[in-house]
Amino acid sequence: MNQNIDFKEVITPYLHKWKFIVLCVIVAISFALVYLRYADYEYQANAKIKIKETEANKTLPEISQLQNYGLFKTENNNVLDEIEVIKSRIIIEQAVKDLKFNIQYFVEGRIKATEEYKNPPLNINFSAPDSIIHTIDTTFNIKIQSATNFLLKGINFSEKLNFKNNEDVDLDDEGTVYAFGESIPTSFGAITITPRIGESATKIGSNIKIKINPLATVVSKYKSNLIIGHQEMSSIITLTINDNVQEKASLFLDKLIEKYNEDVQNDKQMVVDATSEFINNRLEIVSEELGSVDSNAETIQKTNKLTDLATQSNIYLESERQNEDRLVETAMQIQLIDYMNQHIDKDIDNKELLPANIGIADNSVEQLTQQYNNLVLEKNRLLKNSSEKNPTVVNLTNQINQLRTNLSQSLNNIKHTNEMNYNSLVAENQRISSKIYSAPKKQRQFRDIKRQQDIKEGLYLYLLEKREEAAITHGVSSPNAKIVDKSYASSKPVAPKQSVIILAALILGFGIPVALIYLLNLLDDKVHNINDVKKQVTIPFIGDIPKSKKTQKLISKVDYTPKAEAFRMVRTNLEFMLQNIENRAKVIFVTSTTSKEGKSHTATNLALSLSFSEKKVLLVETDIRVPKATNYLAVDNDFGLTNFIGNHKIEPQGIIFKHKDNEYFDVIPSGTIPPNPAELLMSNRVKELFDYASEKYEYIIVDTAAIGLVTDTLLISKYADLFIFVAKANYITKKQLELAQRMYTENRLPNMTILLNNVDHKKGYGYGYGYGNHPKKKKWWKFA
């Protein structure tokens, strides 16, 4: 059997179904166009911002270069942290609240309802607070009936309504009529609906659907749709959002950036406020202490009658003045450290910010303070959406406690150093003072008071300077996000994409029918054409008979139909195969695997075709169980073969019937149906009949029983010169052909051939006929 793949054979089933495939493609494209016509399109908006680097995150250039190569990298990247802040529900919720995205207005058109955001057709005022409005989930419809009235449907009322003016209000199953500006009580409070005026005024007859969504649902939707991307080692991030309304997508990104900057500025303001509060508290204390020192100095001056202090101060040496300046500076540092320690000890919960840059002359303290404030701000941010048990919060708390301990230890070390320096300066001052032996005791007392007065005055002026710096910092604070590209919404929708939908429709419209045809062919185990036969058996193929109309059972002498031409070709092939038989009749048996395959039809028409060539032909009906061949010829089966075999007195010529319209064609009917057909066919009378007919005729066509059902044919197969095994196309299965192959392989049927019957040439099966006076023009797709 030939195993080569015939490309034409592969594509023939699809070419035959080209109309079905084209129809599926047209239907698929039609559905795609309808979908695109009624689909809700999505528009994409993009914006770019640059996250400013904080002082705490700045690194040395050398370390920055090493980070580029993967060294000293930290997971706590500032850009990634800020991205999480931007995507937080708090920031998105603030943007959604300001833009009122939880209320949607849909205006019904001829095709579909479109959302109107920029110019809504109506204005709705709620009496209930926002905390209630933000939890509502409802939808209601409004139809504008006139310039003053509208029809309201689908809303839940809190109580049965009593109307004073029955002429203005009409209640029915279709809704309730209200006047614009009228207070409408509902389950979530009274509402008032007013129309818009001007160019965006509501048209009479318009149908408007108003949908109020819970704020949490809207926030979740925008949070899931928001995409924030950035490149590694870059502080520029890209914000992307898709929305059904072009303006909403663009406005959302602008508002989101605005709310993010406000949140960052609020955090900075918290640090400034904490520093200002600390400075103001210390100013009050220093002011009281300075007043007390001034009062003591005034008392000493009055008591000791010290009036010319300028002249008396000349006795101090220049070294003593320098020593006193250092003494004042050291004392001020010690007091600032005490203030800071008191503030740290008071903040037990680690939630308060530490004052920054208050003047402690140590860079490590400023760095630790800035790190402490950054961690406290980050912890407070996380606590807005989490709890104290969050692993990240616990980690931050531990880091804050560690920094607090380090800061306290650093302050104590600095204080201890300053105290030692202060004691040294005091000892040095005493040493210098002892040398001024001429200085009176009262003057030395006044000098001590003056020193305290200078310390307090210097601290007071320093705190005033720091308070002014804090105020200036608050006034010039800049946003944390610099807008690189302002939000821009595409004019063309990004989903659904028309090209993708059309392409998908083409693929599905073509692929589904092709797959269906392939699946049907894969599951189809029937024999359809000569190729199917040749793939299953090695029996010589003698021809195929095309499918014909049920009314056209027999061929005629002058017949140009494909069926008649097919039998002429079979006749020619038979003459070639039996050309060596001379001086007697050529005996041809016709059988099949099962019933209803057309063996009787084939035997009858083959006999007629041979007789039309003026050959003496005898048709013998040996299918004595279910005789059908004689039925085509309108011959009575009551007397025939079985009667001849059973009654030895009957001569062969007694059962031969002449065809009334064909002098070359005779018929032997099957006769009475016997109870023992197999035993009857084993009689020697059968041989006697064939011997007699062989001398009188040129061809003997024998219609036998189906070989796959009974053994009758095998009992008389020895009388045959050639067997025609009939297989009906589109009826017999490929597995059933195994019987024919086995008969051929075992040589149980002499000179066996196979004929394919009922081939549908319209489906491209078989070779096709029509050459002659009445040729049939092939369709253009048949030539493929």
C-alpha positions in Angstrom: 0.0 0.0 0.0 1.3 3.5 -0.9 2.1 5.5 2.2 3.0 8.7 0.4 1.0 11.8 1.4 -1.1 13.2 -1.4 -1.4 16.9 -0.9 -4.4 17.1 -3.2 -6.2 14.4 -1.2 -5.5 16.3 2.1 -6.9 19.6 0.9 -9.8 18.2 -1.1 -12.2 17.9 1.9 -11.6 21.6 2.8 -11.9 22.7 -0.8 -15.2 21.0 -1.0 -16.4 22.8 2.1 -15.1 26.2 0.9 -18.6 27.7 1.0 -19.0 26.6 4.6 -15.6 28.0 5.6 -16.3 31.3 3.8 -19.7 31.5 5.6 -18.0 30.9 9.0 -15.5 33.6 8.2 -18.2 36.0 7.3 -20.2 35.2 10.4 -17.1 35.5 12.6 -16.3 38.9 11.1 -19.9 40.0 11.5 -19.9 39.1 15.1 -16.5 40.9 15.6 -17.9 44.1 13.9 -21.0 43.9 16.1 -18.9 43.4 19.2 -16.7 46.4 18.2 -19.8 48.5 17.6 -21.3 47.8 21.1 -18.1 47.3 23.1 -17.0 49.6 25.9 -13.6 51.0 24.8 -10.7 51.6 27.2 -8.4 54.6 26.8 -4.9 54.7 28.3 -3.3 57.7 30.1 0.4 58.0 31.0 2.4 60.3 33.1 6.0 60.5 34.2 7.4 61.9 37.5 10.8 62.1 39.0 11.2 61.2 42.7 13.6 63.7 44.4 16.4 62.1 46.3 16.4 62.9 50.1 19.5 64.0 51.9 19.4 60.8 53.9 19.7 58.7 50.7 22.6 60.6 49.2 25.8 58.6 49.1 29.4 59.4 48.2 30.3 59.3 44.5 32.7 56.4 45.1 30.0 54.2 46.8 27.5 55.2 44.1 29.9 53.8 41.5 30.2 50.6 43.4 26.5 50.2 43.7 26.3 50.4 39.9 28.3 47.2 39.9 26.1 45.4 42.4 28.1 46.2 45.6 26.6 47.7 48.8 23.1 47.6 47.3 20.2 47.9 49.7 16.7 46.5 49.4 15.2 49.6 51.0 15.3 51.6 47.7 13.8 55.0 48.0 12.0 54.8 44.6 10.4 51.5 45.4 9.2 52.8 48.7 7.7 55.8 47.0 6.0 53.6 44.4 4.3 51.7 47.2 3.2 55.0 48.8 1.7 56.2 45.5 -0.2 52.9 45.1 -1.5 53.0 48.6 -5.3 53.0 49.1 -5.1 56.2 51.1 -3.6 58.2 48.3 -5.9 56.6 45.7 -9.0 57.1 47.9 -8.2 60.8 48.3 -7.9 61.2 44.5 -11.2 59.3 43.9 -13.0 61.4 46.5 -11.9 64.7 45.0 -12.9 63.5 41.5 -16.2 61.9 42.6 -15.6 58.8 40.6 -18.1 56.9 42.7 -21.0 58.6 40.8 -21.4 57.8 37.2 -23.8 59.2 34.6 -24.8 57.2 31.5 -26.8 58.7 28.7 -28.6 56.1 26.5 -28.1 56.5 22.8 -29.4 54.6 19.8 -26.6 52.0 20.0 -25.4 52.0 23.6 -25.2 54.1 26.8 -22.2 56.3 27.1 -20.7 57.7 30.3 -20.6 61.5 30.7 -18.1 62.7 33.2 -16.9 66.1 32.1 -20.3 67.5 31.4 -22.9 65.3 33.3 -26.5 65.9 32.2 -27.7 66.4 35.8 -26.6 67.6 39.1 -27.3 65.6 42.3 -27.1 67.1 45.8 -27.1 64.7 48.8 -28.3 65.7 52.2 -26.5 62.7 53.8 -22.9 63.1 54.8 -20.1 61.7 52.6 -19.5 58.9 55.0 -22.9 57.5 54.1 -22.8 58.4 50.4 -19.4 56.6 50.0 -21.0 53.2 51.1 -24.1 53.3 48.8 -24.4 50.8 46.0 -27.4 51.6 43.8 -28.6 52.4 40.3 -31.6 54.4 39.2 -32.9 55.7 35.8 -34.2 59.1 34.9 -36.2 60.1 31.8 -36.5 63.8 31.1 -40.1 64.5 30.3 -40.1 68.3 30.2 -38.0 71.3 31.2 -39.4 71.0 34.7 -40.3 67.3 35.3 -38.6 63.9 35.1 -39.5 60.3 35.6 -37.5 58.4 38.3 -37.3 54.6 38.3 -35.3 52.0 40.3 -34.6 53.9 43.5 -35.4 52.7 47.0 -37.6 54.9 49.1 -37.2 55.1 52.8 -41.0 55.4 53.5 -44.3 55.6 51.7 -44.5 59.0 50.1 -47.4 61.4 50.6 -47.7 64.0 47.9 -49.6 67.3 48.4 -49.9 68.1 44.7 -51.3 65.1 42.9 -51.4 67.0 39.6 -47.6 67.3 39.5 -46.8 63.7 40.6 -48.0 60.5 39.0 -47.3 57.1 40.6 -47.4 53.9 38.5 -45.5 50.8 37.8 -43.2 52.7 35.4 -41.8 55.0 38.0 -42.5 58.3 39.7 -42.6 61.8 38.3 -40.8 64.6 40.1 -40.0 68.2 39.5 -36.5 69.5 39.2 -35.2 70.9 42.5 -37.7 68.9 44.5 -36.4 67.0 47.6 -36.7 63.3 47.1 -36.6 61.1 50.2 -34.6 57.9 49.8 -33.3 55.1 52.0 -29.9 56.9 52.1 -31.3 60.4 52.7 -32.9 63.1 50.7 -31.6 64.0 47.3 -32.2 66.9 45.0 -31.8 66.7 41.2 -31.3 69.8 39.0 -30.8 70.0 35.3 -27.8 71.5 33.6 -28.1 74.6 31.5 -26.2 76.0 28.5 -24.6 74.0 25.8 -24.6 70.8 27.9 -28.3 71.2 28.9 -30.3 68.0 29.2 -32.5 67.2 26.2 -36.1 66.4 26.7 -36.8 62.6 26.2 -33.3 61.6 27.2 -32.8 58.5 29.3 -30.2 58.8 31.9 -28.8 56.0 34.2 -27.1 57.1 37.4 -24.9 54.6 39.2 -23.6 55.2 42.7 -20.8 52.8 43.6 -19.2 52.2 47.1 -16.0 54.2 47.4 -14.0 51.1 48.5 -15.0 49.3 45.3 -14.0 52.2 43.1 -10.7 52.5 45.0 -10.0 48.8 44.5 -10.7 49.1 40.8 -8.3 51.9 40.2 -5.7 50.4 42.5 -5.8 47.1 40.4 -5.7 49.1 37.1 -2.9 51.4 38.1 0.5 50.3 36.7 3.7 52.0 37.9 7.0 51.1 36.2 10.5 52.3 36.5 14.0 51.4 35.4 16.7 50.2 37.7 19.1 52.9 38.9 16.6 55.6 37.8 14.4 57.8 39.9 11.9 58.4 37.0 8.7 56.4 37.2 5.9 56.0 34.7 2.2 55.9 35.8 -0.3 54.2 33.5 -4.1 53.7 33.9 -6.8 52.5 31.6 -10.4 53.8 31.8 -13.6 53.8 29.7 -13.6 57.6 29.7 -10.6 59.4 28.3 -10.9 62.4 30.6 -11.2 60.3 33.7 -7.9 58.5 33.1 -6.0 61.7 32.6 -7.6 63.5 35.5 -7.0 60.5 37.8 -3.2 60.5 37.2 -3.0 64.3 37.7 -4.9 64.1 41.0 -2.9 61.1 42.1 0.4 63.0 41.7 -1.1 66.0 43.5 -2.3 64.0 46.4 1.1 62.2 46.7 2.9 65.5 46.8 0.5 66.8 49.5 1.1 63.6 51.6 4.9 64.1 51.3 4.6 67.8 52.3 2.4 66.9 55.2 5.1 64.5 56.4 7.7 67.3 56.1 5.4 69.7 57.9 5.1 67.2 60.8 8.9 67.4 61.3 8.8 71.2 61.1 5.9 71.4 63.6 7.7 69.1 66.0 10.9 71.2 65.8 8.9 74.4 66.3 7.0 73.0 69.2 10.3 71.9 70.9 11.9 75.3 70.3 8.9 77.2 71.6 8.8 75.1 74.8 12.5 75.7 75.3 12.1 79.5 74.6 9.6 79.7 77.4 11.9 78.0 79.9 15.0 80.0 78.8 13.0 83.2 78.9 12.0 82.5 82.6 15.6 81.6 83.4 17.0 84.7 81.7 14.5 86.9 83.6 15.6 85.3 86.9 19.3 85.9 86.1 18.6 89.5 85.0 16.8 90.0 88.3 19.7 88.6 90.3 22.1 90.9 88.4 20.0 93.9 89.2 19.8 93.0 92.9 23.6 92.5 93.1 24.2 95.8 91.4 21.8 97.6 93.7 23.2 95.9 96.8 26.9 96.4 96.0 26.4 99.7 94.3 28.1 98.7 91.1 27.4 101.4 88.6 30.5 101.6 86.3 30.7 97.9 85.1 32.5 98.9 81.9 35.4 100.4 83.7 35.6 97.5 86.2 35.7 94.9 83.3 39.0 96.4 82.0 40.8 94.5 84.8 39.9 91.2 83.1 42.7 89.8 81.0 42.2 89.0 77.4 42.8 85.3 78.2 40.0 85.3 80.7 37.5 86.7 78.1 38.4 84.0 75.6 38.1 81.4 78.4 34.7 82.7 79.3 33.5 82.5 75.6 34.5 78.9 75.5 32.8 78.3 78.9 29.5 79.8 77.6 29.6 77.7 74.4 30.3 74.5 76.4 27.5 75.2 78.9 25.1 75.9 76.1 25.9 72.5 74.5 25.4 70.7 77.8 22.0 72.3 78.2 20.9 71.5 74.6 21.9 67.9 75.2 19.8 67.8 78.4 16.8 69.2 76.4 17.2 66.5 73.8 17.5 63.7 76.4 14.4 65.0 78.1 12.5 64.9 74.8 13.7 61.4 74.0 12.8 60.1 77.5 9.3 61.6 77.2 8.5 59.8 73.8 7.9 56.2 75.2 5.9 54.9 72.2 8.4 56.0 69.6 5.8 57.9 67.6 7.0 61.5 68.0 9.6 63.1 65.7 12.8 64.5 67.1 13.8 68.1 66.5 16.3 68.3 63.8 19.4 70.6 63.5 19.0 72.3 66.9 22.6 73.2 67.2 24.4 70.3 68.9 27.9 70.5 67.6 28.2 66.8 66.5 27.4 65.5 63.0 26.7 62.0 64.2 23.8 63.3 66.3 22.3 65.1 63.3 22.6 62.0 61.1 21.1 59.8 63.8 18.2 62.2 64.3 17.4 62.4 60.6 17.5 58.6 60.3 15.3 58.3 63.4 12.7 60.7 61.9 12.7 58.9 58.6 12.0 55.6 60.3 9.2 57.1 62.4 7.6 58.6 59.3 7.8 55.3 57.5 6.3 53.4 60.5 3.4 55.9 60.8 2.7 55.6 57.1 2.5 51.8 57.3 0.3 52.0 60.4 -2.3 53.8 58.4 -3.0 50.6 56.4 -1.6 48.0 58.9 -1.1 47.1 62.6 1.7 46.9 65.1 2.0 43.1 64.4 3.0 43.7 60.7 6.5 42.2 60.3 7.6 45.4 58.5 6.3 47.5 61.4 8.0 45.3 63.9 11.2 45.6 62.0 10.9 49.4 61.9 10.2 49.5 65.6 13.3 47.5 66.4 15.4 49.8 64.1 13.9 52.9 65.9 14.6 51.5 69.3 18.2 50.7 68.2 18.6 54.3 66.8 17.1 55.7 70.0 19.6 53.8 72.1 22.5 54.9 69.9 21.3 58.5 70.0 21.0 58.5 73.8 24.4 56.9 74.1 25.9 59.5 71.7 24.3 62.4 73.6 25.6 61.1 76.9 29.1 60.7 75.5 29.0 64.2 74.1 27.6 65.5 77.4 30.3 63.8 79.4 33.0 65.3 77.1 31.5 68.7 77.4 31.2 68.4 81.2 34.9 67.5 81.4 35.7 70.4 79.2 33.5 72.7 81.2 35.2 71.7 84.5 38.5 72.2 82.9 37.5 75.7 81.8 36.1 76.5 85.2 39.4 75.5 86.8 41.3 77.5 84.3 39.0 80.5 85.0 39.6 80.1 88.8 43.3 80.0 88.2 43.1 83.2 86.2 40.8 84.8 88.7 43.1 84.0 91.6 45.8 86.0 89.9 43.5 89.0 89.8 44.2 89.6 93.6 43.0 93.1 93.5 39.4 92.1 92.4 36.9 92.5 95.2 34.7 89.7 96.2 31.5 91.5 95.3 32.8 92.1 91.8 33.6 88.4 91.4 30.0 87.6 92.4 28.7 89.9 89.8 30.9 88.4 87.2 29.4 84.9 87.9 25.9 86.3 87.5 27.0 88.1 84.3 28.3 84.8 83.0 25.0 83.1 83.6 23.2 86.0 82.0 25.3 85.8 78.9 24.7 82.0 78.6 20.9 82.4 78.9 20.9 85.3 76.5 23.0 83.4 73.9 20.8 80.3 74.2 17.6 82.4 73.8 18.9 84.2 70.7 20.0 80.9 69.3 16.6 79.3 69.8 14.9 82.3 68.2 17.2 81.9 65.1 16.3 78.2 64.9 12.6 78.9 65.1 12.9 81.4 62.2 14.8 78.8 60.2 12.0 76.2 60.8 9.4 78.8 59.6 11.5 79.5 56.5 11.8 75.7 55.8 8.0 75.3 56.0 7.5 78.2 53.6 9.9 77.0 50.9 9.2 73.2 51.1 9.0 71.7 47.5 7.0 68.7 46.3 8.7 65.4 46.3 7.6 64.4 42.8 8.6 66.5 39.9 6.4 66.2 36.8 8.4 65.1 33.8 5.5 64.4 31.5 2.0 65.6 32.4 -0.7 63.0 32.1 -1.8 62.4 28.5 -4.7 60.1 27.4 -4.5 58.5 24.0 -7.2 59.5 21.5 -7.4 55.9 20.2 -8.7 53.2 22.4 -6.2 50.6 23.6 -8.9 47.9 24.2 -10.5 46.3 22.4 -8.1 46.7 19.5 -10.0 46.6 16.2 -7.1 44.9 14.3 -6.7 42.2 17.0 -10.4 41.5 17.1 -10.7 41.3 13.3 -7.6 39.1 13.1 -9.0 36.9 15.9 -12.3 36.7 14.0 -10.5 35.7 10.8 -8.5 33.1 12.7 -11.5 31.7 14.5 -13.8 31.9 11.4 -11.3 30.0 9.4 -9.8 27.8 12.1 -13.0 26.5 13.6 -14.6 25.1 10.4 -11.2 23.7 9.3 -10.8 22.1 12.7 -14.3 20.8 12.6 -13.8 19.3 9.1 -10.5 17.8 10.2 -12.2 16.3 13.3 -15.0 14.9 11.3 -12.6 13.4 8.8 -10.5 12.0 11.7 -13.6 10.4 13.2 -14.9 9.3 9.8 -14.0 5.6 9.2 -16.1 5.2 6.1 -14.7 4.5 2.6 -15.3 7.4 0.2 -13.0 7.1 -2.8 -10.5 5.0 -4.6 -7.7 6.3 -2.4 -9.4 5.0 0.7 -9.8 1.6 -0.9 -6.2 1.4 -2.0 -5.0 2.4 1.4 -6.9 -0.6 3.0 -6.6 -3.4 0.4 -4.2 -4.6 -2.3 -7.1 -6.0 -4.4 -7.1 -4.9 -8.1 -9.4 -2.0 -8.6 -11.7 -2.4 -11.5 -13.7 0.8 -11.4 -16.1 3.0 -9.5 -19.8 3.7 -10.0 -21.0 7.2 -9.4 -24.0 8.0 -7.3 -27.2 8.5 -9.3 -30.8 9.4 -8.7 -33.0 6.8 -7.1 -35.3 6.9 -10.1 -32.4 6.1 -12.4 -31.7 2.5 -11.4 -30.9 0.9 -14.7 -28.8 2.2 -17.6 -30.1 2.3 -21.2 -28.4 1.5 -24.5 -28.2 5.1 -25.6 -27.2 6.6 -22.3 -24.5 9.3 -21.7 -24.9 9.6 -18.0 -21.8 9.2 -15.7 -23.3 6.0 -14.5 -23.6 4.5 -17.9 -20.1 5.6 -18.8 -18.8 4.0 -15.5 -20.3 0.6 -16.4 -18.8 0.9 -19.9 -15.4 1.3 -18.3 -15.9 -1.6 -16.0 -17.1 -3.6 -19.0 -13.8 -2.7 -20.9 -11.7 -3.7 -17.9 -13.5 -7.0 -17.6 -12.9 -7.8 -21.2 -9.2 -7.1 -20.8 -8.9 -9.3 -17.7 -10.8 -12.2 -19.2 -9.4 -12.0 -22.7 -7.7 -15.4 -22.4 -11.0 -17.3 -22.0 -12.3 -18.6 -25.3 -14.9 -21.1 -26.6 -17.1 -20.7 -23.5 -18.9 -18.2 -21.4 -16.9 -15.9 -19.0 -18.4 -16.3 -15.6 -18.4 -13.2 -13.3 -19.5 -13.3 -9.7 -20.7 -10.2 -8.0 -20.6 -10.1 -4.1 -20.1 -7.7 -1.2 -19.3 -7.6 2.5 -22.8 -6.9 3.7 -26.3 -6.1 2.4 -27.3 -2.7 0.8 -24.0 -2.2 -0.9 -25.4 -2.3 -4.4 -24.1 -5.7 -5.6 -27.5 -6.6 -7.2 -27.7 -3.2 -8.8 -24.1 -3.6 -10.0 -24.7 -7.1 -11.4 -27.9 -6.0 -13.2 -26.4 -2.9 -14.8 -23.1 -4.7 -15.7 -25.2 -7.4 -17.5 -27.1 -4.7 -19.3 -23.9 -2.9 -20.4 -22.4 -6.2 -21.7 -25.7 -7.0 -23.6 -25.7 -3.5 -25.2 -22.4 -4.4 -26.9 -24.3 -7.3 -28.5 -22.8 -9.9 -26.3 -25.0 -12.8 -25.2 -25.4 -12.3 -21.5 -27.1 -14.4 -18.8 -27.9 -12.9 -15.3 -28.2 -15.6 -12.6 -29.7 -14.6 -9.3 -28.0 -16.9 -6.7 -28.8 -14.7 -3.7 -31.7 -17.1 -2.9 -32.2 -15.6 0.6 -32.9 -12.0 -0.3 -33.1 -11.8 -4.2 -33.1 -8.3 -5.6 -31.5 -8.3 -9.0 -34.6 -9.5 -10.7 -36.6 -6.9 -9.0 -34.8 -4.2 -11.1 -36.0 -6.1 -14.2 -39.5 -6.7 -13.1 -39.1 -10.5 -13.3 -41.1 -12.8 -11.1 -39.0 -14.8 -8.6 -41.6 -17.5 -8.0 -39.9 -19.9 -10.4 -36.2 -20.1 -11.0 -32.9 -21.5 -9.7 -34.1 -23.1 -6.5 -36.8 -24.9 -8.5 -34.3 -26.2 -11.0 -32.0 -27.5 -8.2 -34.8 -29.1 -6.3 -36.6 -30.7 -9.2 -34.5 -32.8 -11.6 -37.2 -32.9 -14.1 -36.8 -29.2 -14.9 -34.4 -28.4 -17.7 -32.0 -25.4 -17.7 -33.8 -23.7 -20.5 -37.0 -24.0 -18.5 -35.9 -21.4 -15.9 -34.3 -18.9 -18.4 -36.4 -15.9 -19.1 -35.9 -13.6 -22.1 -35.7 -9.9 -21.5 -38.6 -8.4 -23.5 -36.6 -5.3 -24.7 -33.2 -6.9 -25.2 -32.6 -9.9 -27.3 -29.1 -10.4 -26.0 -30.1 -10.4 -22.3 -31.6 -13.4 -20.4 -32.3 -13.9 -16.7 -32.5 -16.8 -14.3 -34.6 -15.8 -11.2 -33.8 -17.1 -7.8 -37.0 -19.0 -7.5 -38.8 -20.0 -4.4 -36.9 -19.1 -1.2 -35.9 -22.5 0.4 -35.4 -23.3 4.1 -31.9 -24.7 3.4 -30.2 -22.4 0.9 -26.6 -23.5 1.7 -27.3 -27.2 1.2 -29.3 -26.5 -1.9 -26.3 -24.6 -3.5 -24.0 -27.6 -2.9 -26.1 -29.7 -5.3 -24.5 -31.0 -8.6 -27.4 -29.4 -10.4 -25.6 -26.0 -10.0 -22.7 -27.4 -12.0 -25.0 -28.7 -14.6 -26.6 -25.3 -14.9 -23.3 -23.5 -15.4 -22.1 -26.1 -17.9 -25.2 -25.6 -19.9 -25.1 -21.8 -19.8 -21.3 -21.7 -20.7 -22.1 -23.2 -24.0 -25.0 -20.8 -24.8 -23.8 -17.4 -23.6 -20.7 -15.2 -23.8 -21.0 -13.8 -20.4 -22.7 -15.1 -17.2 -23.2 -12.5 -14.5 -24.0 -14.1 -11.1 -25.5 -12.0 -8.3 -24.4 -13.8 -5.1 -25.2 -13.4 -1.4 -23.2 -11.0 0.8 -20.0 -12.9 1.7 -19.8 -11.2 5.1 -23.2 -12.5 6.2 -23.5 -16.1 4.8 -21.3 -18.8 3.2 -23.5 -19.3 0.1 -21.1 -17.5 -2.2 -18.1 -19.5 -1.0 -19.9 -22.8 -1.9 -20.3 -21.8 -5.5 -17.1 -19.7 -5.9 -15.4 -22.5 -7.9 -17.5 -21.8 -10.9 -16.4 -18.2 -11.2 -13.7 -16.9 -13.6 -13.7 -13.5 -11.9 -15.1 -12.0 -8.7 -16.2 -8.4 -8.4 -16.3 -7.4 -4.7 -18.6 -4.4 -4.4 -18.0 -1.8 -1.7 -20.4 1.0 -1.2 -18.9 4.5 -0.7 -20.0 6.5 2.3 -21.5 3.3 3.8 -19.0 0.5 4.4 -16.3 1.1 7.0 -12.5 0.7 6.4 -12.5 -2.0 9.0 -15.1 -4.0 7.0 -12.7 -4.0 4.0 -10.5 -6.3 6.1 -12.8 -9.2 5.1 -12.2 -8.5 1.4 -8.4 -8.3 1.9 -8.4 -11.5 3.8 -10.4 -13.3 1.0 -7.9 -11.9 -1.5 -4.8 -12.8 0.6 -6.1 -16.4 1.2 -7.1 -16.7 -2.5 -10.6 -17.9 -1.5 -12.2 -16.0 -4.3 -10.7 -16.6 -7.8 -9.4 -13.7 -9.8 -10.8 -11.2 -7.2 -11.3 -7.5 -8.0 -13.0 -4.7 -6.2 -15.5 -2.1 -7.3 -16.5 1.1 -5.5 -20.2 1.9 -5.8 -22.2 5.0 -5.0 -19.3 7.4 -5.3 -20.3 11.0 -4.9 -18.4 12.9 -7.6 -19.9 16.2 -6.4 -17.8 15.9 -3.3 -14.6 15.2 -5.3 -14.6 11.5 -4.8 -13.7 9.2 -7.8 -12.6 10.3 -11.2 -15.9 11.7 -12.6 -17.4 11.0 -16.0 -19.2 13.0 -18.6 -17.2 12.6 -21.8 -19.5 12.3 -24.8 -22.5 14.1 -26.2 -23.6 15.4 -22.8 -20.4 16.4 -21.0 -20.8 18.2 -17.7 -18.7 21.3 -17.1 -16.7 21.1 -14.0 -16.9 23.9 -11.4 -13.9 26.1 -11.1 -13.0 24.8 -7.6 -13.0 21.2 -8.9 -9.8 21.9 -10.8 -8.0 22.5 -7.5 
